[in-house]
Amino acid sequence: MIDLDGWTLAGDPSDAHVAWLESGQVRRDVLWPPGFRAVFDPTMRIFDRTGRQIVEAGAGIAGGCSVGDFLYLVQPMSFE
């Protein structure tokens, strides 16, 4: 588990990775759990496998686990 205080979620449907984390000019790609999906309408929102919205673009991220060159997102700031 790593602290991601100060990182926010960003995304673009035309980007190969769709969603990533940003802190200033630094970008960190995200690996999502199976069944998660991003919807752009126009703001990006991320839904879990049950269809519940868990986070949207610009939201802060509390923490994650490092998986190789990617970051496995585990806890958005708004997660309940």
C-alpha positions as a Markdown table, in Angstrom:
| # | Residue | x | y | z |
|---|---|---|---|---|
| 1 | Met | 0.0 | 0.0 | 0.0 |
| 2 | Ile | 1.3 | 3.4 | -0.9 |
| 3 | Asp | 0.2 | 6.9 | 0.1 |
| 4 | Leu | -1.3 | 8.9 | -2.9 |
| 5 | Asp | -2.2 | 12.1 | -1.1 |
| 6 | Gly | -2.0 | 14.9 | -3.6 |
| 7 | Trp | -2.7 | 12.7 | -6.6 |
| 8 | Thr | -5.9 | 13.1 | -8.7 |
| 9 | Leu | -7.7 | 11.0 | -11.2 |
| 10 | Ala | -7.6 | 12.0 | -14.9 |
| 11 | Gly | -8.6 | 10.4 | -18.1 |
| 12 | Asp | -9.2 | 10.6 | -21.8 |
| 13 | Pro | -11.2 | 8.0 | -23.9 |
| 14 | Ser | -8.7 | 8.3 | -26.8 |
| 15 | Asp | -5.7 | 7.4 | -24.5 |
| 16 | Ala | -4.5 | 3.8 | -24.6 |
| 17 | His | -4.7 | 3.6 | -20.8 |
| 18 | Val | -8.1 | 5.6 | -20.5 |
| 19 | Ala | -7.5 | 6.7 | -16.9 |
| 20 | Trp | -4.4 | 7.6 | -14.8 |
| 21 | Leu | -3.3 | 9.5 | -11.8 |
| 22 | Glu | -1.6 | 12.9 | -11.9 |
| 23 | Ser | 0.5 | 14.9 | -9.4 |
| 24 | Gly | 1.7 | 18.1 | -11.0 |
| 25 | Gln | 3.4 | 17.0 | -14.3 |
| 26 | Val | 3.9 | 13.4 | -13.2 |
| 27 | Arg | 1.5 | 10.7 | -14.6 |
| 28 | Arg | 1.0 | 7.2 | -13.1 |
| 29 | Asp | -1.1 | 4.7 | -15.1 |
| 30 | Val | -3.7 | 2.7 | -13.3 |
| 31 | Leu | -4.6 | -0.9 | -13.5 |
| 32 | Trp | -8.3 | -1.5 | -12.5 |
| 33 | Pro | -9.8 | -4.6 | -10.9 |
| 34 | Pro | -11.8 | -6.9 | -13.3 |
| 35 | Gly | -15.3 | -5.5 | -14.2 |
| 36 | Phe | -14.5 | -1.8 | -13.5 |
| 37 | Arg | -15.3 | 0.6 | -16.3 |
| 38 | Ala | -14.9 | 4.3 | -17.2 |
| 39 | Val | -17.8 | 6.3 | -18.7 |
| 40 | Phe | -17.3 | 9.8 | -20.2 |
| 41 | Asp | -20.4 | 12.0 | -20.3 |
| 42 | Pro | -18.5 | 14.4 | -20.5 |
| 43 | Thr | -16.7 | 14.0 | -17.2 |
| 44 | Met | -15.0 | 10.6 | -16.6 |
| 45 | Arg | -16.6 | 8.5 | -14.0 |
| 46 | Ile | -15.4 | 5.1 | -12.8 |
| 47 | Phe | -17.8 | 2.3 | -11.9 |
| 48 | Asp | -17.1 | -0.9 | -10.0 |
| 49 | Arg | -18.2 | -4.3 | -11.2 |
| 50 | Thr | -21.6 | -3.9 | -9.5 |
| 51 | Gly | -22.3 | -0.6 | -11.4 |
| 52 | Arg | -21.7 | 1.7 | -8.4 |
| 53 | Gln | -19.8 | 4.9 | -9.2 |
| 54 | Ile | -16.6 | 4.9 | -7.1 |
| 55 | Val | -14.7 | 8.0 | -8.3 |
| 56 | Glu | -14.7 | 10.7 | -11.0 |
| 57 | Ala | -12.1 | 12.8 | -12.8 |
| 58 | Gly | -10.4 | 15.3 | -10.5 |
| 59 | Ala | -11.1 | 13.3 | -7.4 |
| 60 | Gly | -8.3 | 12.7 | -4.8 |
| 61 | Ile | -6.9 | 9.3 | -4.3 |
| 62 | Ala | -6.1 | 7.9 | -0.8 |
| 63 | Gly | -3.9 | 4.9 | -1.6 |
| 64 | Gly | -3.0 | 2.1 | -3.9 |
| 65 | Cys | -0.7 | -0.9 | -4.4 |
| 66 | Ser | 2.2 | -0.9 | -6.8 |
| 67 | Val | 1.9 | -3.6 | -9.5 |
| 68 | Gly | 4.9 | -3.4 | -11.8 |
| 69 | Asp | 4.9 | -0.2 | -13.9 |
| 70 | Phe | 1.2 | 0.3 | -13.1 |
| 71 | Leu | -0.6 | 1.3 | -10.0 |
| 72 | Tyr | -3.6 | -0.7 | -8.8 |
| 73 | Leu | -6.1 | 1.8 | -7.5 |
| 74 | Val | -7.6 | 0.6 | -4.3 |
| 75 | Gln | -9.1 | 3.5 | -2.4 |
| 76 | Pro | -10.4 | 6.8 | -3.8 |
| 77 | Met | -10.8 | 9.6 | -1.2 |
| 78 | Ser | -14.6 | 9.3 | -1.6 |
| 79 | Phe | -14.7 | 5.5 | -1.0 |
| 80 | Glu | -17.1 | 4.4 | 1.7 |
